[in-house]
């Protein structure tokens, strides 16, 4: 059974580096308070770690 992780964008991406903006786009987060359910994989965990100051994980 595959586990999933819920990621919510809680801070604006204004002022972020281009790599952080691209990471948010790859996670599927475009607007503040937007929430996505993603598979819990090492790649997704790494992307979440790079933008951990902007997102909330449930």
C-alpha positions in Angstrom: 0.0 0.0 0.0 1.5 3.3 -1.0 1.4 6.2 1.4 0.6 9.7 0.5 1.6 13.1 1.8 -0.5 16.3 1.7 1.3 19.6 1.0 -0.1 23.0 1.3 1.4 26.3 0.2 1.2 28.7 3.1 3.6 31.5 2.1 4.0 33.5 -1.2 6.6 32.5 -3.7 7.4 36.2 -4.4 11.0 36.8 -3.6 12.0 33.1 -3.9 14.8 31.9 -6.1 13.9 30.6 -9.6 14.8 27.0 -8.5 12.4 27.3 -5.5 9.6 28.6 -7.9 10.3 25.7 -10.2 10.1 23.2 -7.3 6.7 24.6 -6.3 5.5 24.3 -9.8 6.7 20.7 -9.9 4.8 20.0 -6.7 1.7 21.4 -8.4 1.4 24.4 -6.0 0.5 27.7 -7.8 -1.6 29.6 -5.3 -1.5 30.3 -1.6 -3.7 27.9 0.5 -3.6 25.4 -2.5 -3.3 21.8 -1.3 -2.1 18.7 -3.1 -1.9 15.1 -2.2 1.3 13.5 -3.6 2.9 10.0 -3.3 5.3 9.7 -0.4 8.6 9.1 -2.3 12.2 10.2 -1.8 12.0 12.6 -4.7 8.9 14.3 -3.4 10.4 14.5 0.1 13.5 16.2 -1.3 11.3 18.8 -3.1 9.4 19.5 0.1 12.7 19.9 2.0 13.9 22.5 -0.5 10.8 24.7 0.0 10.0 23.7 3.6 9.9 27.4 4.7 6.9 27.9 2.2 4.8 24.8 2.7 3.0 22.9 5.4 3.0 19.1 5.4 0.2 17.0 6.8 
